[in-house]
């Protein structure tokens, strides 16, 4: 005669995607499961067949190591019937176990694990609560982490107890109580924060070009004309686009004069773009004078980097 016990498998969670860790956070979990049970060992004049086992647990996952408390019930059909006892063609047992488990590769979607447990088993006998026995088990399993919180697992267990006994018309009989269990179940971890979404792609700055001028001049150098040619080509490649030509000056001279100078420079660039095949209607001209300095200076400073037109294609 034998008995059974169950244990819904428990497991932690881990990365859902290969890029993000699923089981990266410790936490409390609960689980439930069930499966098949078989009695092993030798008991004279008694035999058992395939039975069942089910149960649940609560535990704490440290991400790798886990500890849990579980309660389970299992039952095996048997060819034995003993009057005045609970053993009437079946033998069952209720177990309360404390388990220590370890997840290998705890941040992988597929996680093997092992564990051991010890506790108390109440095995069918004459007493209403059954024969109280010391119980122990070894666990090996494989888990799949569905998401940050939920895990599915399968496992095999060896579970045994000290030898229970039962009073019969022929005297007190003790028997071996050892079982093999094949279980499947799920667990749910509480308080798990989902991984943050991937950062949004940085906006792509529109193409821009810079044309520089001599002091108090709006005529275009050979280098400036070459830059404008590149900008025109970029416009044609882009297709339907708009160009803004924004003129700037340095801080030498009056503000009114510099505002007018910046507009002359921007218009000179526009005219050159039109000669390169850009429609005039696609070009906006802006004059900012001394505003928007590329190099910060004090007043009345001749700074070549500030004497410019910025060409932006959008």
N, C-alpha and C positions, 0 to 999 in steps of 0.2 A: 504494500500500500504506500501510497505516496501522497504528497500534497502539492499544492502549487501556490505560487505567489505571483503577483504582478508588479510591474512598475512602469508607469508611463514614462517614456523616455524623456530625459531632459537634455537641453542643449542650449548653447548660447548663440548669439547671432553674429554674422560677419559681413564681409563686403558684398554688396549686391552687385555692384559693377566692379570690374577689375580695377578701375581707377580709384574707387572710393571704398573705404573700409566700412563694412556693415556692422561688424561686431566690435567696434572700437570703444564702446562705452560700457562700463560695468552697470549692473542693475539687478533688481529683483525680477524673478520670472515665475510663472506657473505653467504647468503642463498636464497633459492627460494622454492616455493611450491604452493599447491592449494588444492581445495576440494569442498565440498558441502556447501550450505547456505540455511537457512530457515528463513522466516520472522515470527516474533511473535508480539503479541500485538493486539489491537482492532482498526480496521479502517472501518468505516461505508461504506457499498456498495462496498467494495474492498476486494479481496482475492489474495493470492500469492501461488505459488507452489515452489518446490525445484529448487534452482538456483545454481550458481557456484561462486567461488571466487579464485583468484590467486594473487601472488605478490612476492616481494623480500625484502631483508633487508641487512643492513650493521651494524655491532655492534662490541663491545669490550667485551671479556670474561675475567673477573677477577678471574676465577676458583671459582665458587660459584655464586656471583652476576654477572649479565650481563646487559649492556645497549645497545639499538639498535634503529636505525631509519629505518622505513619500509614504503613502498609504496605498495598499493594494489588496486585491482579493483574487484567488485562483481556485480552480476546482478541476479534479481529475476523475473520470469514470473509473470504477473498480469492480471486480467480480465479487467483492466481499459485502456481506450484509450482517451486521452485528446488532441483535435486538437490544433496545434500550440505549442506543448510541446514535450519534449523527452520521455514522458510517453506514449508509443504506444504498449501496450501489454507486457511491461517490465518496470522495474525501476532499474537503476544502480547507483553506486556511486564510486567515486575515493577517497581514503583516504591517508593521510600522518600522521603517528603516531610515537610518541616517547615512547618506552617501557622500563620498568625496570623489570628484571626477576631474579629469584633465582633458581639455581640448587641444589637439595638435593643430598647428596652423590656424589659430583662432580668428584671424582676419581673412580667411579664404572662404569662398562660397561653399566648398565641400570640406568638411571638417571631420576627420576621424577622432574618436575619443575612447578613453578607458576609464574605469572606475571600480571602486570597492565600496561595500556597505555592510552595516551591522545593525541589528535591532531585535525586535521581538516578534514571534509568530504565534498565533493562536490557532492550533490545529484541531480539526474535528475529533471529538472524543466523547466521553460520558458527560463531562462538565458542560454547562450551558455556554460558557465562553470558550470552550475548547481547552486543549492541553497547551499550557504556556511553555514556549521553547525559545532558546537563543537562536537567532537567525543570522545568516551571513550570505554574501553574494559577491560575484565578480561580474563585471560588465565590460563589453566591447561593442562599439557601434560606429555608425557613420551618419553625419547630419548634413542637411542642405539648408542653408540660410536663405529663406524666401525674400526677406527684406530686413530692415533694421531691427524689427521686433519679433517677427515670426520665424520659427525654425521647424522643419520636418526632419524626423530621424527614424532610423531602423537600428535595432540592436539585438544582440544575443546575450543571455545571462545564464550563469550557473548559480543556483540558489539552493542552500541547504539549511537544515536545522539540527539541533541535537535530537536524539531519537524520541519521538512521542510514544505514549503507551495508551492502551485502552483496556478496560475490564470486559472480559467475555465470560460466557458460562463455563469456559474451560480454564479460567484464570486470567491474570494480567498479561497482555501481549504488547511488546514494544516492536517498533518497526523503523526502518530507515526512511528518511524523508529528504530526498534530493531531487532536484528538478532542473530541467533545461527549458528556457523560455525564449521564444522568438517574438519580438514586440515591435510595434510601430506607433508613433505618436507625434504630437506637436507641442511646442512651447511658445509662450508669449512673454516678452520682456517689457516691463513698464518703464515709463519715463525716458524713453529713448528720443533724443533730438535728431530729426532727419538731417542728413548731410546738407550743407549749404549748396545752392545751385552754383554751377560753374560761373565764373565772372563773365560779365557781358563783354563782348568784343569791343575794344577801344575804337571809337569812331575814327574813320580814316580822314585825315586832313585833306582838303582839296589841294590840287597842285598849285604851287605858287612860284613866281619868278621875281627877281629883284634887278632893277636897272638903276645904275648910279650916275650922278651928274657932277660936273665941275662946279666950283663955287659961282653962284649967281648966273648959272647957265641952264638952258632947257634943251640945248641941242644934244643929239644922240651920238655917242662914240661908236666905233666899230664893234667893240665888245658889247655895248648895249644893243646894237642892231642884231647881233648874233643871238643874244638872249631872247629878244622879241621874236625872232624867227623860230626858236625852240618853243616858245609859248604858243605861237600860232599853230605849229604842228601838233602840239598837245591838244589844242582846241579842236582841230580837224579830226584827230583820232577819237576824241571823246564823243563827237557827234553833236547832239542837241545840248548846248551848254551856254553859260553866261560868263563874261569876263568883267572883272572890276579892276580898273587901273586907279590906284590911290597914290596921289602925289604928296611928298613930304619935303621939308627943308631943314637946315640946321637953325641955330638960334641967333645967327648974326643977321642984322637988319631988323626992320620993324615987323610987327605981326601982320599988319595989313599988306605990306609988300610981300612977305613970305607966303601969305595965303594965295595971292595972285600968282606968285612964282610956282607954287605947288600945282596949281591948276594948269599952267602952261606946260609943265613937265608931264602931267598926266595926259593932256591932249596930244603932246608930241608922241607919246607912246601909243595912244589910240590910233593916230594917223599912220604910224609905222605898222601896226597890226592890220589895219585895213589894207595897206599895200601888200601885206603877206597873204591876203585872201580872207580875213576875218570880216564878217558883215559888221558895219558900223552899228546896226541896231542891236547887236549882241554885246556891245561894249558900254559899260557905265563908267563915267569919269567922276572922281572924287578928289577934292583938294583939302588937305588937313593942315597945311602950313607947318608950324612948329610943333603941333600936337603929334603924339605917337612916336617920340624919339626912339630910334633903335639903340643909340648910345646916350645914356643920360648925361647931360652937361648943364653947366650954368648958362646964363644969358651971354649973347655975343661971342659964341664959340663956333669956329669953323670946323665942323666935324664931318669928314667925307661920308661916313656911314649913314648919316642922317639925311643927306641929299640924295633922295631916291624916289622911285616909283615901284610900288608893289603890284604885281599882276597876279590876280587870283582867278582860277578857272573853276566854276561850279556847274 
